[in-house]
Amino acid sequence: MAKKTPPKPVKVERKGGSEVGARNGARSRKPGAGPGARRSEPRAAPVLLAGGNPQIAKADGDAPVQAYIAAMPGWKRDVGRRLDALIVRTLPDARKAVKWNSPFYGLGGRGWFLTFHVFTRYVKVTFFRGSSLRPLPPVASKDPEARSLHIHEGDWGGQLDEDVLAGWVRQAAAIPGWDPGEKAARKRAPEKRVAGAKGARAGVEEPGDWRRETLSRIRRLIEQADPEAVEEVKWRKPSNSMAGVPVWSHSGIICTGETYKDKVKLTFAKGAALDDPAGLFNSSLEGNTRRAIDIRQGDKVDERAFKALIRAAVGLNTSS
């Protein structure tokens, strides 16, 4: 007699504590197909905002900046790569971040000096302290301290001078940059009137000669013209022996007072928009925003005209 083949055992899986045979329709799952398994989905491309500007989450470091550049549309992507490479080549220690959907570049502890942003017809490169750069970046800003460069298609390798751009980067990094918390801190801090701002004045180590006397006289005229003006000390750097520069403000900067070997320079932040019937402005006449008065040893300032200029600058600040 032929031997009977024993029946194969039925494979079972446990479900809810009971055994259910494979014959009842239970199928074995593929590895990784369990209830808790995650499906790998393609990562969505960044959203392009108005003008084609990539929307990238706020973050520090190189990675978010590279994500922004990779998402820049068309020819602008190459501009972004070249800008990033030029900045890193010029300043290997530059730190990076993406804020407000724009790459930011700065140096540790010195604030941000540059950002760029995509617009429909160009890439806008903004230097936060651009008004201090030479030659001046060509495009003025609502902020009197900032200046910009617009890079259009074909500019790179054409009319754009990389040496000038690298020079601006070096200059911008050498002066205190923009700190987003600076404005908020200034709003929280109680304002000091010029009449009682001895602490601010004491911080300015003015030269002990005719330049000191000139600054003292200018300070008195500003106080007479606008008792509400605030004096602060900013931009302490080696070139001014870390003494800083006196800055007078009222709803925005009125003017600054810098001392040089042969002159005292009073720079009005919005001087180009002011009427100057007495012709006090004699420097920085080529820009679209600032104007300056250079006072040399022995020069006399028309006090009445100067005070009228201060009042006009305050009026412009408070009306805008």
C-alpha positions as a Markdown table, in Angstrom:
| # | Residue | x | y | z |
|---|---|---|---|---|
| 1 | Met | 0.0 | 0.0 | 0.0 |
| 2 | Ala | 1.1 | 3.6 | -0.8 |
| 3 | Lys | 1.9 | 5.7 | 2.1 |
| 4 | Lys | -0.5 | 8.6 | 2.7 |
| 5 | Thr | 1.1 | 12.0 | 2.6 |
| 6 | Pro | 0.3 | 13.8 | 5.9 |
| 7 | Pro | -1.6 | 17.1 | 5.5 |
| 8 | Lys | 0.4 | 20.3 | 5.6 |
| 9 | Pro | -0.1 | 22.3 | 8.7 |
| 10 | Val | -2.2 | 25.4 | 8.3 |
| 11 | Lys | -0.3 | 28.7 | 8.9 |
| 12 | Val | -2.1 | 31.0 | 11.2 |
| 13 | Glu | -1.8 | 34.6 | 12.4 |
| 14 | Arg | -3.1 | 35.9 | 15.6 |
| 15 | Lys | -5.8 | 38.7 | 15.4 |
| 16 | Gly | -7.5 | 39.9 | 18.5 |
| 17 | Gly | -6.4 | 36.9 | 20.5 |
| 18 | Ser | -7.9 | 34.3 | 18.1 |
| 19 | Glu | -6.2 | 32.1 | 15.4 |
| 20 | Val | -7.3 | 32.8 | 11.9 |
| 21 | Gly | -6.2 | 30.4 | 9.2 |
| 22 | Ala | -4.7 | 31.5 | 5.9 |
| 23 | Arg | -7.6 | 29.6 | 4.3 |
| 24 | Asn | -10.0 | 32.2 | 5.8 |
| 25 | Gly | -8.4 | 34.9 | 3.6 |
| 26 | Ala | -5.6 | 36.1 | 5.8 |
| 27 | Arg | -2.6 | 37.3 | 3.7 |
| 28 | Ser | 0.9 | 37.8 | 4.8 |
| 29 | Arg | 2.0 | 41.4 | 4.8 |
| 30 | Lys | 5.1 | 42.6 | 3.0 |
| 31 | Pro | 8.0 | 43.8 | 5.2 |
| 32 | Gly | 7.5 | 47.5 | 6.1 |
| 33 | Ala | 3.8 | 47.5 | 5.2 |
| 34 | Gly | 2.5 | 47.4 | 8.7 |
| 35 | Pro | 0.1 | 49.9 | 10.2 |
| 36 | Gly | 3.0 | 52.0 | 11.7 |
| 37 | Ala | 5.1 | 52.0 | 8.5 |
| 38 | Arg | 5.8 | 55.4 | 6.9 |
| 39 | Arg | 5.5 | 55.8 | 3.2 |
| 40 | Ser | 8.3 | 57.8 | 1.6 |
| 41 | Glu | 6.7 | 60.7 | -0.3 |
| 42 | Pro | 8.5 | 63.1 | -2.6 |
| 43 | Arg | 9.4 | 66.4 | -0.9 |
| 44 | Ala | 7.3 | 69.3 | -2.2 |
| 45 | Ala | 9.1 | 72.0 | -4.1 |
| 46 | Pro | 9.4 | 75.4 | -2.2 |
| 47 | Val | 6.6 | 77.8 | -2.9 |
| 48 | Leu | 7.5 | 80.8 | -5.0 |
| 49 | Leu | 6.1 | 84.1 | -3.6 |
| 50 | Ala | 5.5 | 87.4 | -5.3 |
| 51 | Gly | 8.2 | 88.1 | -7.9 |
| 52 | Gly | 9.3 | 84.5 | -7.8 |
| 53 | Asn | 11.0 | 84.7 | -4.4 |
| 54 | Pro | 11.3 | 81.3 | -2.7 |
| 55 | Gln | 9.5 | 80.7 | 0.6 |
| 56 | Ile | 12.1 | 79.1 | 2.9 |
| 57 | Ala | 11.6 | 78.5 | 6.6 |
| 58 | Lys | 13.6 | 80.8 | 8.9 |
| 59 | Ala | 16.8 | 79.0 | 10.0 |
| 60 | Asp | 20.5 | 79.5 | 10.7 |
| 61 | Gly | 23.4 | 78.0 | 8.7 |
| 62 | Asp | 24.4 | 77.3 | 5.2 |
| 63 | Ala | 21.8 | 74.6 | 4.5 |
| 64 | Pro | 18.7 | 76.9 | 4.4 |
| 65 | Val | 20.7 | 79.4 | 2.2 |
| 66 | Gln | 21.5 | 76.7 | -0.3 |
| 67 | Ala | 17.9 | 75.6 | -0.3 |
| 68 | Tyr | 16.8 | 79.1 | -1.1 |
| 69 | Ile | 19.4 | 79.4 | -3.9 |
| 70 | Ala | 18.4 | 76.0 | -5.4 |
| 71 | Ala | 14.8 | 77.3 | -5.5 |
| 72 | Met | 15.6 | 80.6 | -7.2 |
| 73 | Pro | 13.9 | 80.5 | -10.7 |
| 74 | Gly | 15.8 | 80.5 | -14.0 |
| 75 | Trp | 18.8 | 82.7 | -14.5 |
| 76 | Lys | 18.5 | 84.1 | -10.9 |
| 77 | Arg | 19.7 | 80.8 | -9.5 |
| 78 | Asp | 23.1 | 81.3 | -11.1 |
| 79 | Val | 23.2 | 84.8 | -9.7 |
| 80 | Gly | 22.5 | 83.4 | -6.2 |
| 81 | Arg | 25.2 | 80.8 | -6.5 |
| 82 | Arg | 27.7 | 83.4 | -7.7 |
| 83 | Leu | 26.8 | 85.8 | -4.9 |
| 84 | Asp | 27.1 | 83.2 | -2.3 |
| 85 | Ala | 30.5 | 82.0 | -3.7 |
| 86 | Leu | 31.8 | 85.6 | -3.9 |
| 87 | Ile | 30.8 | 86.3 | -0.3 |
| 88 | Val | 32.3 | 83.1 | 1.1 |
| 89 | Arg | 35.5 | 83.6 | -1.0 |
| 90 | Thr | 35.8 | 87.2 | 0.3 |
| 91 | Leu | 34.8 | 86.4 | 3.9 |
| 92 | Pro | 35.4 | 82.7 | 4.7 |
| 93 | Asp | 34.1 | 83.2 | 8.3 |
| 94 | Ala | 30.8 | 84.8 | 7.2 |
| 95 | Arg | 27.8 | 83.3 | 9.0 |
| 96 | Lys | 24.5 | 82.7 | 7.1 |
| 97 | Ala | 20.8 | 82.4 | 7.8 |
| 98 | Val | 17.5 | 82.7 | 6.1 |
| 99 | Lys | 15.1 | 85.3 | 7.6 |
| 100 | Trp | 11.9 | 86.7 | 6.1 |
| 101 | Asn | 12.4 | 84.5 | 3.0 |
| 102 | Ser | 15.8 | 86.0 | 2.2 |
| 103 | Pro | 19.4 | 84.9 | 2.8 |
| 104 | Phe | 21.4 | 86.9 | 5.3 |
| 105 | Tyr | 25.1 | 87.2 | 5.7 |
| 106 | Gly | 27.0 | 88.6 | 8.7 |
| 107 | Leu | 29.9 | 88.1 | 11.1 |
| 108 | Gly | 29.6 | 86.7 | 14.6 |
| 109 | Gly | 28.7 | 89.4 | 17.1 |
| 110 | Arg | 28.7 | 92.2 | 14.5 |
| 111 | Gly | 25.2 | 91.9 | 13.1 |
| 112 | Trp | 24.2 | 91.3 | 9.4 |
| 113 | Phe | 25.8 | 93.2 | 6.6 |
| 114 | Leu | 24.1 | 91.9 | 3.4 |
| 115 | Thr | 20.9 | 90.2 | 2.2 |
| 116 | Phe | 19.4 | 89.5 | -1.2 |
| 117 | His | 15.9 | 88.9 | -2.5 |
| 118 | Val | 14.3 | 87.8 | -5.8 |
| 119 | Phe | 12.1 | 90.2 | -7.7 |
| 120 | Thr | 10.5 | 89.7 | -11.1 |
| 121 | Arg | 13.1 | 91.4 | -13.2 |
| 122 | Tyr | 16.2 | 91.4 | -11.0 |
| 123 | Val | 17.9 | 90.1 | -7.8 |
| 124 | Lys | 18.1 | 92.9 | -5.2 |
| 125 | Val | 21.3 | 92.9 | -3.1 |
| 126 | Thr | 21.0 | 95.1 | 0.0 |
| 127 | Phe | 23.9 | 96.4 | 2.1 |
| 128 | Phe | 22.4 | 97.4 | 5.5 |
| 129 | Arg | 25.1 | 100.1 | 6.1 |
| 130 | Gly | 25.5 | 100.8 | 2.4 |
| 131 | Ser | 25.6 | 104.6 | 2.8 |
| 132 | Ser | 29.0 | 104.1 | 4.4 |
| 133 | Leu | 30.4 | 102.2 | 1.4 |
| 134 | Arg | 32.6 | 103.7 | -1.3 |
| 135 | Pro | 31.7 | 104.0 | -4.1 |
| 136 | Leu | 28.1 | 104.2 | -3.0 |
| 137 | Pro | 25.9 | 101.2 | -4.2 |
| 138 | Pro | 23.7 | 102.7 | -6.8 |
| 139 | Val | 20.1 | 102.3 | -5.4 |
| 140 | Ala | 18.9 | 104.3 | -2.4 |
| 141 | Ser | 16.5 | 102.8 | 0.2 |
| 142 | Lys | 13.8 | 104.0 | 2.5 |
| 143 | Asp | 16.3 | 103.4 | 5.3 |
| 144 | Pro | 18.9 | 106.2 | 4.8 |
| 145 | Glu | 21.7 | 103.9 | 6.0 |
| 146 | Ala | 20.9 | 101.1 | 3.4 |
| 147 | Arg | 21.9 | 101.0 | -0.3 |
| 148 | Ser | 21.2 | 98.3 | -2.9 |
| 149 | Leu | 22.4 | 96.8 | -6.2 |
| 150 | His | 19.9 | 95.4 | -8.7 |
| 151 | Ile | 21.3 | 92.5 | -10.7 |
| 152 | His | 19.4 | 91.9 | -14.0 |
| 153 | Glu | 19.7 | 89.0 | -16.4 |
| 154 | Gly | 23.1 | 89.2 | -18.2 |
| 155 | Asp | 24.6 | 91.7 | -15.7 |
| 156 | Trp | 27.0 | 89.1 | -14.2 |
| 157 | Gly | 29.9 | 88.8 | -16.6 |
| 158 | Gly | 28.8 | 92.0 | -18.3 |
| 159 | Gln | 28.5 | 95.4 | -16.6 |
| 160 | Leu | 28.7 | 94.0 | -13.1 |
| 161 | Asp | 32.2 | 94.6 | -11.6 |
| 162 | Glu | 33.0 | 91.7 | -9.2 |
| 163 | Asp | 35.9 | 93.5 | -7.7 |
| 164 | Val | 33.7 | 96.4 | -6.7 |
| 165 | Leu | 31.1 | 94.0 | -5.3 |
| 166 | Ala | 33.8 | 92.2 | -3.3 |
| 167 | Gly | 35.1 | 95.5 | -2.1 |
| 168 | Trp | 31.6 | 96.4 | -0.8 |
| 169 | Val | 31.5 | 93.1 | 1.0 |
| 170 | Arg | 34.8 | 93.7 | 2.7 |
| 171 | Gln | 33.8 | 97.3 | 3.7 |
| 172 | Ala | 30.4 | 96.3 | 5.0 |
| 173 | Ala | 31.9 | 93.5 | 7.1 |
| 174 | Ala | 34.4 | 96.0 | 8.7 |
| 175 | Ile | 31.7 | 98.2 | 10.2 |
| 176 | Pro | 28.9 | 97.2 | 12.8 |
| 177 | Gly | 26.1 | 95.5 | 10.9 |
| 178 | Trp | 22.4 | 95.5 | 11.3 |
| 179 | Asp | 20.9 | 94.0 | 14.4 |
| 180 | Pro | 17.1 | 93.2 | 14.1 |
| 181 | Gly | 16.7 | 93.7 | 17.9 |
| 182 | Glu | 18.3 | 97.1 | 17.8 |
| 183 | Lys | 15.1 | 99.0 | 16.9 |
| 184 | Ala | 13.0 | 97.1 | 19.5 |
| 185 | Ala | 15.5 | 97.8 | 22.2 |
| 186 | Arg | 15.6 | 101.4 | 21.3 |
| 187 | Lys | 11.8 | 101.6 | 21.5 |
| 188 | Arg | 11.8 | 99.9 | 25.0 |
| 189 | Ala | 14.6 | 102.2 | 26.3 |
| 190 | Pro | 13.5 | 105.6 | 27.8 |
| 191 | Glu | 14.5 | 108.5 | 25.6 |
| 192 | Lys | 17.1 | 111.0 | 26.8 |
| 193 | Arg | 16.8 | 114.6 | 25.8 |
| 194 | Val | 20.0 | 116.3 | 24.6 |
| 195 | Ala | 19.8 | 118.7 | 27.5 |
| 196 | Gly | 20.2 | 115.8 | 30.0 |
| 197 | Ala | 22.2 | 113.3 | 27.9 |
| 198 | Lys | 25.4 | 113.6 | 29.8 |
| 199 | Gly | 25.9 | 109.9 | 29.7 |
| 200 | Ala | 25.7 | 109.8 | 25.9 |
| 201 | Arg | 28.1 | 112.7 | 25.6 |
| 202 | Ala | 30.6 | 111.3 | 28.1 |
| 203 | Gly | 31.0 | 108.2 | 25.8 |
| 204 | Val | 32.3 | 110.3 | 23.0 |
| 205 | Glu | 36.0 | 110.9 | 23.5 |
| 206 | Glu | 36.2 | 114.0 | 21.4 |
| 207 | Pro | 39.5 | 115.5 | 20.3 |
| 208 | Gly | 40.8 | 118.1 | 22.7 |
| 209 | Asp | 41.2 | 120.9 | 20.2 |
| 210 | Trp | 39.1 | 123.0 | 17.8 |
| 211 | Arg | 37.1 | 119.9 | 16.7 |
| 212 | Arg | 35.9 | 119.4 | 20.2 |
| 213 | Glu | 34.8 | 123.0 | 20.4 |
| 214 | Thr | 33.1 | 122.7 | 17.1 |
| 215 | Leu | 31.1 | 119.6 | 18.2 |
| 216 | Ser | 30.1 | 121.3 | 21.4 |
| 217 | Arg | 28.9 | 124.3 | 19.5 |
| 218 | Ile | 26.9 | 122.1 | 17.1 |
| 219 | Arg | 25.4 | 120.2 | 20.0 |
| 220 | Arg | 24.2 | 123.5 | 21.6 |
| 221 | Leu | 22.6 | 124.6 | 18.3 |
| 222 | Ile | 20.8 | 121.3 | 17.9 |
| 223 | Glu | 19.5 | 121.5 | 21.4 |
| 224 | Gln | 18.2 | 125.0 | 20.8 |
| 225 | Ala | 16.6 | 124.0 | 17.5 |
| 226 | Asp | 14.9 | 120.9 | 18.9 |
| 227 | Pro | 14.9 | 120.3 | 22.7 |
| 228 | Glu | 13.4 | 116.8 | 22.0 |
| 229 | Ala | 16.3 | 115.5 | 20.0 |
| 230 | Val | 18.1 | 112.5 | 21.3 |
| 231 | Glu | 21.8 | 112.0 | 21.3 |
| 232 | Glu | 23.4 | 108.6 | 21.1 |
| 233 | Val | 26.8 | 107.1 | 20.5 |
| 234 | Lys | 27.1 | 104.6 | 17.7 |
| 235 | Trp | 29.7 | 102.8 | 15.4 |
| 236 | Arg | 32.6 | 102.4 | 17.8 |
| 237 | Lys | 35.4 | 101.1 | 15.7 |
| 238 | Pro | 39.2 | 101.2 | 15.6 |
| 239 | Ser | 39.2 | 104.1 | 13.1 |
| 240 | Asn | 37.7 | 106.4 | 15.7 |
| 241 | Ser | 39.6 | 104.8 | 18.6 |
| 242 | Met | 36.4 | 103.1 | 19.7 |
| 243 | Ala | 35.0 | 106.4 | 20.8 |
| 244 | Gly | 32.0 | 106.2 | 18.5 |
| 245 | Val | 30.1 | 108.8 | 16.6 |
| 246 | Pro | 27.5 | 111.1 | 18.1 |
| 247 | Val | 24.1 | 110.6 | 16.4 |
| 248 | Trp | 21.1 | 113.0 | 16.9 |
| 249 | Ser | 17.6 | 111.6 | 16.3 |
| 250 | His | 14.0 | 112.6 | 16.5 |
| 251 | Ser | 11.6 | 110.0 | 14.9 |
| 252 | Gly | 14.6 | 108.9 | 12.9 |
| 253 | Ile | 18.2 | 110.1 | 12.4 |
| 254 | Ile | 18.7 | 113.9 | 12.0 |
| 255 | Cys | 22.4 | 114.0 | 11.5 |
| 256 | Thr | 25.7 | 112.5 | 12.7 |
| 257 | Gly | 28.9 | 114.3 | 13.8 |
| 258 | Glu | 32.2 | 112.6 | 12.7 |
| 259 | Thr | 35.6 | 114.1 | 13.5 |
| 260 | Tyr | 38.5 | 113.8 | 11.0 |
| 261 | Lys | 42.0 | 115.1 | 11.1 |
| 262 | Asp | 41.1 | 118.3 | 9.1 |
| 263 | Lys | 37.4 | 118.6 | 9.6 |
| 264 | Val | 34.1 | 117.9 | 11.5 |
| 265 | Lys | 31.6 | 116.3 | 9.2 |
| 266 | Leu | 27.9 | 116.7 | 9.9 |
| 267 | Thr | 25.9 | 114.2 | 7.7 |
| 268 | Phe | 22.2 | 114.6 | 7.4 |
| 269 | Ala | 20.5 | 111.3 | 6.8 |
| 270 | Lys | 17.8 | 112.8 | 4.5 |
| 271 | Gly | 19.7 | 115.9 | 3.4 |
| 272 | Ala | 18.9 | 115.5 | -0.3 |
| 273 | Ala | 15.2 | 116.1 | 0.5 |
| 274 | Leu | 15.8 | 119.3 | 2.5 |
| 275 | Asp | 15.7 | 122.9 | 1.3 |
| 276 | Asp | 19.1 | 124.5 | 1.9 |
| 277 | Pro | 18.7 | 128.2 | 0.8 |
| 278 | Ala | 21.8 | 129.2 | 2.7 |
| 279 | Gly | 24.0 | 126.6 | 0.9 |
| 280 | Leu | 25.3 | 125.0 | 4.1 |
| 281 | Phe | 25.7 | 121.6 | 2.4 |
| 282 | Asn | 29.1 | 121.4 | 0.9 |
| 283 | Ser | 29.9 | 117.6 | 0.8 |
| 284 | Ser | 28.3 | 114.3 | -0.2 |
| 285 | Leu | 26.4 | 116.1 | -2.9 |
| 286 | Glu | 26.3 | 113.3 | -5.4 |
| 287 | Gly | 24.0 | 110.9 | -3.6 |
| 288 | Asn | 20.2 | 110.7 | -3.7 |
| 289 | Thr | 19.7 | 110.6 | 0.1 |
| 290 | Arg | 22.4 | 112.1 | 2.3 |
| 291 | Arg | 24.0 | 115.6 | 2.4 |
| 292 | Ala | 26.9 | 116.7 | 4.6 |
| 293 | Ile | 28.4 | 119.9 | 6.0 |
| 294 | Asp | 32.2 | 119.8 | 6.3 |
| 295 | Ile | 33.5 | 122.3 | 9.0 |
| 296 | Arg | 37.2 | 123.0 | 8.9 |
| 297 | Gln | 39.3 | 124.9 | 11.4 |
| 298 | Gly | 38.3 | 128.6 | 11.4 |
| 299 | Asp | 35.0 | 128.1 | 9.5 |
| 300 | Lys | 32.0 | 129.9 | 10.9 |
| 301 | Val | 28.6 | 128.3 | 10.7 |
| 302 | Asp | 25.5 | 130.3 | 10.0 |
| 303 | Glu | 23.7 | 129.5 | 13.2 |
| 304 | Arg | 20.2 | 130.7 | 12.1 |
| 305 | Ala | 20.4 | 128.7 | 8.9 |
| 306 | Phe | 21.7 | 125.6 | 10.7 |
| 307 | Lys | 18.9 | 125.6 | 13.2 |
| 308 | Ala | 16.4 | 126.0 | 10.4 |
| 309 | Leu | 18.0 | 123.0 | 8.7 |
| 310 | Ile | 17.7 | 120.9 | 11.9 |
| 311 | Arg | 14.0 | 121.8 | 12.3 |
| 312 | Ala | 13.4 | 120.9 | 8.6 |
| 313 | Ala | 15.0 | 117.5 | 9.1 |
| 314 | Val | 12.9 | 116.9 | 12.2 |
| 315 | Gly | 9.8 | 117.9 | 10.3 |
| 316 | Leu | 10.6 | 115.5 | 7.5 |
| 317 | Asn | 11.2 | 112.6 | 9.9 |
| 318 | Thr | 7.9 | 113.2 | 11.8 |
| 319 | Ser | 5.8 | 113.6 | 8.6 |
| 320 | Ser | 7.1 | 110.4 | 6.9 |
